[in-house]
Amino acid sequence: MNKQIMIRSLPQGNLAHDNFELVQGEIPKAQTGQVVVRTILLSQDAANRAWMQGATYRDAIGAGEVMSSGGIGEVIETKSDKFKLGDLISADIGWQEYAAVNESSAAKIPDFDGPLTHAISLLGVAGKTAYHGLINVPGIHAGETLVVSAAAGSVGSIVGQIGKIKGARVVGIAGGKEKCDWLVQELGFDACLDYKDESAPLRHTIGKTIPEGVDVYFDNTGGDILQAALFAMKLKGRISCCGAVSMYDGKPKPGPFGIPGLLVTKRLRMEGFLVSDYSHLDADANHNLSQWAASGQLKVVEDVLQGIEAAPGGLIGLLAGENRGKRMIQVAPDPR
Amino acid sequence: MNKQIMIRSLPQGNLAHDNFELVQGEIPKAQTGQVVVRTILLSQDAANRAWMQGATYRDAIGAGEVMSSGGIGEVIETKSDKFKLGDLISADIGWQEYAAVNESSAAKIPDFDGPLTHAISLLGVAGKTAYHGLINVPGIHAGETLVVSAAAGSVGSIVGQIGKIKGARVVGIAGGKEKCDWLVQELGFDACLDYKDESAPLRHTIGKTIPEGVDVYFDNTGGDILQAALFAMKLKGRISCCGAVSMYDGKPKPGPFGIPGLLVTKRLRMEGFLVSDYSHLDADANHNLSQWAASGQLKVVEDVLQGIEAAPGGLIGLLAGENRGKRMIQVAPDPR
């Protein structure tokens, strides 16, 4: 049998458990050009929630479908010349224990040292998003000040560490004192601002903590945090737009006030990117990320939940900011 | 005597005549390092209103001061080694018939063919803002689609014409059918969208008029027009942020919704600039603009009001969009 988690209804407000439904399906058969995989790991990403808002860089997803999710599976049946039995592939597998996948939308996981989870975290979308979105969009130079929001998350925790490796002063923005202390003490951030601390609003603390102004802001959140960062930018500052997690869950909210005016008076550059725009540079990213991890300069932080049933609660919790580092679901043991 | 227009009060909402007051002052005396000028021309710019909102790239201006304004004056007294009697200089002269100006904040108008008004329009801040903000910020290439807002204004009318010279398809956005017809018939725009036409909202017409998507959007307005343009951008489109006139007059309004999310999904780059950032390229700008005007490829559109008393109404009307091309005040005849 094939446990699958379907979308029962699209959320009107915050994502909730009753938007999903666990069903028992059949294990699919491969058609020509397809493989069937046993799901090993599923990635959990804020973008999963954004896909429920409508078509963007990919098709929207809707009620009655298996919930979409990137992941890693082991080939158990093949009608593809590209993949053989036992291959580990990455693809949009969805929240299910078995999936039929078209060969054109799957990629073999190359051999690498380290646990398979690294193919989702350090060497997966999270690591490459952090690397390309910092190094190849705004760039970062020694002596500059880098601010990153959702700093304890899968991407932010790597962005901040790359900033330190490159010689920048790194200030994180995260929710809660515990996360902030952890970022400074364990991951080597120079400072971290708690955006949930109502006694010290971010719009005040950011200027006090960074009197020199922000050279590069890596935005994972949008909303009020982006607003505060815009006011703290240095002249000619650069903003890398990675996503707007504050806008994905719940009702649409007005965007930051005064963006075009602030871009003019401070001569800022704001640029959005998708990790796939830089796939021609993935080999660089993987090489550097692997080296930094091996040398201990970069700590790989993973938050692994067990079993397909954990997927809905895992994503709901991720949107509420409960994870540290890269959250994923271990659906079956690593076969290697 | 020296007619001066003072700021009586800063506007709480839309700028109005009673925010200003005409007074009779003395003709000032030059201190060491200063010149006194007779005002010839005053530039009228939406930015004048923005200066009343607070300090930005320059000090804020406030009640009890002569209203600030760039302009051209003739030196009638000099205690400066830099300027001699009869020199024409550009400086922040303000709304007054005579002004004392520090030599460090004034520049001599170089000799050029054509009327002196061109030093305010084609070869002034308007022309150079259009040139640098299009050529040196996003760039524009033959075959691309360029959209410019406030297209009938001082900057927009030149941006669109440069776009045509460079081989782009050019679509203006302006208020009212008359302006739109004029932009197409007189200035050679390929199309123009009337953002005031409630029977054909911009958010619908922009996509129909530009099914191919917008490569470059030159934003003079911010607000709802920027919002509509964001949705019409092509993947990897570029946005040049020149100003946000929709935000200058009246109460602050929420900015466009979803900017960071749209920048990500469409991989857009938005960049603000000030004309002074590109002063090292002013010679290029002046050379090309003069050539295009001389050859008839670029029409210089000026809207000249007469007498210092016209300044308040001129600026109020400009903020309401009544001008075509570069609005300025002729305070005294061209002495050349």
Interface residues (C-beta under 8 A of the other chain):
Chain A: A50 T56 Y57 D219 G222 L226 C241 C242 G243 A244 M247 P252 K253 P254 G255 P256 F257 G258 I259 P260 G261 L262 L263 V264 T265 K266 R267 L268 R269 M270 E271 G272 F273 L274 D277
Chain B: A50 T56 Y57 D219 G222 L226 C241 C242 G243 A244 M247 P252 K253 P254 G255 P256 F257 G258 I259 P260 G261 L262 L263 V264 T265 K266 R267 L268 R269 M270 E271 G272 F273 L274 D277
